[in-house]
Amino acid sequence: MAAVSADKFEFDVCMPTYDYVFQPDVLRNKVAFITGGGSGICFTIAEVFMRHQCQTVIASRNLQRVQVAAKKLEKATGQQCLPLQLDVRKPQDVMKGVDAALGHFGKIDILINGAAGNFLVPASGLSYNGFRTVMDIDAMGTYNTSKAVYDKYMNKHGGVIMNISATLAYRGQMFQLHAAAAKAAIDSMTRTLCNEWGPQGIRVVGIAPGPIGDTEGMRRLGGGSRRKQELERRFQNIPLQRVGTKREIAECAVFVASPAASYLTGHTIVVDGGSWMTGDNNQEAMRRRLLDAKL
C-alpha cells in the first residue's frame, strides 16, 4: 500500500493546548473503541479521551484517514491509538475489527458508535438506495458494533456504550427523513439495550449534538457571503446564540464514561444549546438551506 500522505486529511487537527475540566487521569487504563473516529466529532472525542489517559481504537472505511488521524492523536497525547479499517454495515468486518482491538489492547471498556451518514434531500427526492444506505450506516452500524463488542467482551466484563444520535426526529426535521429515522432507531436501541444489558454491568447512553462548528456538515453549509448570512440568521435562533464545539461534545462523552455518570443509563443527552426547540423546520427555510448546501 502507498505511504500515507500527512497532508491529505488536514482538516481535523488536535488542540494546541488543553485545560482540564476533569481529573487528567479520570479514564486511566481504559480502552475506547470509536467508529467514525478518524474525523469530525469522534476525532475530538478520541483526542480528549486520550488526554485523560485512555487508549483508543479508531475505525473507518478509509484506512488512510484513520492512519493519519492516529499519528496526530498519539503525537498530541502520548497515548496509543490503533487505526482500523472496517465498514460498520458489514458484521464480519466489525467482528474482525473487534478481534483486532482485543488482540492489541486485551479489552474494550468503552464503545462509541459514531459512524454516520447524512445529506439534505426532500423525501420526494430521496432514493430507495439513499434511505437504505443511511439506515445501514447509522442504525445497522450501531447494532452491528454493539452486538460484536457485547458478544466478544462486554457481556462478561461490563462497560459503557455511547451512541451518537441527533435531535432530527424530535420535531420531524424536514429534508432529513433518512437520518431522522436512523437516529430514532438508535435512540430506541439505547433504551432497549439499557434494559437488557444493564444487569451485566453495561451502561448505554446516547449523545445528541446540535450544530457543531468545524465539522463536515458545517463545512458544506459554510463559504460564500449568502451562505454565511444564512448561517448567522440560523445561529441567532439558538438560545445560546452560537454553534457548539467538538470539544463540548467530547467533554460530555468524558463525563458519560467517567465514574461521575455511574448511575446514568438509557438516556440520550441533548447537547445543542437548545437549538432543537427553536431551529428552522418550515418549507421556506429548509428550501433555502437545501439551496445553500448545493452552492
SVG drawing of the C-alpha trace seen along z (x, -y; Angstrom):
<svg xmlns="http://www.w3.org/2000/svg" viewBox="-43 -38 48 51">
<polyline fill="none" stroke="black" stroke-width="0.4" points="0.0,0.0 1.2,-3.5 2.6,-5.6 0.1,-7.8 0.1,-11.4 0.2,-13.5 -1.4,-16.5 -4.3,-14.6 -6.5,-14.8 -5.5,-18.0 -8.9,-19.3 -9.1,-17.6 -6.2,-18.7 -5.5,-18.3 -5.9,-21.2 -2.6,-23.1 -3.4,-23.4 -5.9,-21.8 -7.3,-22.9 -8.7,-20.0 -12.3,-20.1 -12.0,-16.6 -9.1,-15.0 -6.4,-14.2 -6.4,-10.5 -10.2,-10.0 -10.0,-7.5 -6.6,-6.0 -6.1,-2.4 -9.4,-2.4 -9.7,-1.4 -12.3,-3.0 -13.4,-1.7 -14.6,-4.6 -16.3,-4.2 -16.1,-7.3 -13.1,-8.2 -10.9,-9.4 -12.7,-12.8 -15.2,-15.3 -16.7,-15.0 -15.4,-11.5 -11.8,-12.5 -12.1,-15.1 -13.7,-12.6 -10.7,-10.3 -8.3,-13.2 -10.0,-14.2 -10.3,-10.6 -6.6,-10.1 -5.7,-13.3 -7.4,-11.7 -5.1,-8.7 -7.5,-6.4 -6.1,-4.3 -8.2,-4.2 -9.2,-2.3 -10.5,-4.5 -12.3,-2.8 -13.4,-3.9 -13.9,-2.6 -11.0,-4.8 -7.8,-3.3 -5.6,-6.3 -7.8,-8.7 -7.6,-6.7 -3.9,-6.1 -3.2,-9.8 -5.6,-10.6 -3.9,-8.0 -0.5,-9.6 -1.8,-13.0 -3.6,-11.8 -0.6,-9.8 1.8,-12.8 -0.5,-15.2 -1.4,-12.9 1.3,-10.3 -1.3,-7.6 -1.7,-4.6 -4.2,-4.8 -4.9,-1.8 -6.3,-2.6 -8.6,0.0 -10.3,0.2 -13.9,1.6 -17.4,1.0 -19.9,0.9 -22.6,2.1 -20.8,5.5 -20.9,7.7 -17.9,9.7 -15.8,6.5 -16.9,5.4 -16.2,8.7 -12.7,8.8 -12.1,5.2 -13.2,6.0 -11.0,9.1 -8.0,6.9 -8.7,4.4 -8.9,7.1 -5.8,8.7 -3.9,5.4 -5.3,4.0 -6.9,7.0 -10.2,5.2 -12.8,2.7 -14.2,0.6 -16.0,-2.0 -17.7,-1.8 -18.6,-4.9 -20.9,-4.4 -20.1,-7.5 -20.1,-6.3 -22.9,-8.2 -24.1,-9.4 -26.4,-12.3 -27.3,-14.8 -30.2,-17.2 -32.9,-16.0 -36.7,-16.2 -38.4,-12.9 -39.9,-13.0 -36.4,-13.1 -34.8,-10.6 -33.9,-7.4 -34.5,-3.9 -30.8,-3.3 -30.1,-6.7 -32.5,-5.9 -31.2,-2.3 -27.5,-3.5 -28.0,-5.9 -30.1,-3.4 -27.4,-0.8 -24.5,-3.1 -26.3,-4.7 -28.8,-2.1 -27.4,1.2 -23.9,0.0 -24.8,-0.9 -26.4,2.5 -23.6,4.5 -20.8,2.9 -22.7,3.0 -23.5,6.7 -19.9,7.6 -18.4,5.8 -21.1,7.3 -20.5,10.8 -16.8,10.7 -16.1,8.7 -18.7,6.6 -21.2,9.5 -18.7,10.8 -16.8,7.6 -19.4,4.7 -18.6,1.4 -20.1,-1.8 -21.7,-2.1 -22.3,-5.6 -24.5,-6.1 -24.0,-9.4 -27.5,-10.5 -29.2,-13.7 -32.4,-15.7 -33.8,-15.4 -36.6,-13.0 -37.9,-15.2 -39.8,-17.5 -39.8,-15.6 -36.9,-17.6 -37.7,-18.3 -35.3,-17.1 -33.6,-14.6 -36.1,-11.8 -33.4,-9.1 -31.1,-10.4 -34.0,-11.2 -35.4,-7.7 -31.9,-6.2 -31.3,-8.3 -34.8,-7.5 -33.8,-3.8 -30.6,-4.5 -32.4,-6.2 -34.7,-3.2 -31.7,-0.9 -30.2,-3.0 -33.3,-2.5 -33.8,1.2 -30.1,2.2 -30.1,0.3 -32.8,2.6 -31.4,5.8 -27.7,5.4 -27.8,3.3 -27.8,6.4 -24.4,7.3 -22.9,4.0 -23.3,2.3 -24.4,-1.3 -25.9,-2.6 -26.2,-6.3 -26.9,-8.5 -25.4,-11.9 -27.3,-14.1 -25.2,-17.0 -26.7,-20.1 -25.0,-22.4 -21.2,-21.9 -18.5,-24.0 -15.6,-22.6 -17.4,-19.5 -18.2,-18.1 -21.8,-19.3 -20.9,-22.8 -18.3,-22.9 -20.9,-22.0 -23.0,-24.9 -20.1,-27.4 -18.4,-29.6 -19.8,-32.3 -21.4,-35.5 -25.0,-34.4 -24.4,-31.2 -22.7,-33.0 -25.6,-35.3 -28.0,-32.4 -25.9,-30.7 -25.7,-33.8 -29.5,-34.1 -29.9,-30.4 -27.5,-30.8 -29.4,-33.8 -32.3,-31.4 -30.3,-29.2 -30.9,-30.1 -27.2,-30.2 -26.6,-32.3 -23.8,-30.2 -22.8,-26.9 -21.2,-24.3 -17.7,-22.9 -16.4,-19.4 -14.7,-19.7 -18.0,-20.4 -19.4,-17.1 -16.1,-15.3 -16.3,-16.6 -19.9,-15.3 -18.6,-11.9 -15.8,-12.0 -18.5,-12.6 -20.6,-9.7 -17.6,-7.4 -16.4,-8.5 -17.5,-7.3 -19.4,-10.6 -22.1,-9.1 -22.1,-5.6 -25.9,-5.7 -26.7,-7.2 -28.1,-4.8 -30.9,-4.6 -31.0,-8.3 -30.0,-10.4 -28.3,-13.6 -29.0,-16.6 -26.0,-18.9 -27.2,-21.6 -27.6,-24.9 -31.3,-24.5 -31.4,-24.7 -33.8,-21.7 -36.6,-23.8 -36.0,-26.9 -34.4,-25.7 -35.9,-26.2 -38.4,-23.5 -40.5,-25.0 -40.7,-24.8 -39.2,-28.2 -36.3,-27.9 -35.4,-24.4 -35.5,-25.1 -33.1,-27.9 -30.8,-25.6 -31.0,-22.9 -30.1,-25.6 -27.2,-26.8 -25.9,-23.2 -25.7,-22.8 -23.7,-26.1"/>
</svg>
